[in-house]
Amino acid sequence: MNRPTPLQYVLYAFGRALPADLHDWVRNDLVGDHAVSRHLFRAMVPFLPLFVAGLLVPGPLALRAASVLLAVILGLIYAFAFMDMNRGRRLVQHGWPADLENPRKASHRADTRISYERLYR
């Protein structure tokens, strides 16, 4: 499976579509194992210049570090809150269905459903 170049990855993090030969990588990135952690990391990439700028503001280092930490925490909260919507948009942008999901998780959910129905019906 091909991987994007660092420049392509940064542009992808900002919302740009990747070339067609990387669509399988996009599918794995968005619905593969550890997709949540990859999404949270990818969501922080556009804010890296702001975090660095926050550290360069004059003042005590503890205050600057605390303000950057607050910005990171808020960014992660928003990234997590809008993760499903962003994943669906990126999937559609790269030619995949918006409701595509990890096959292992889908299989586990189906097994859980079958055991539930067997137990309670």
Order of alpha helices (4+ residues) and beta strands (2+ residues): alpha-alpha-alpha-alpha-alpha-alpha-alpha
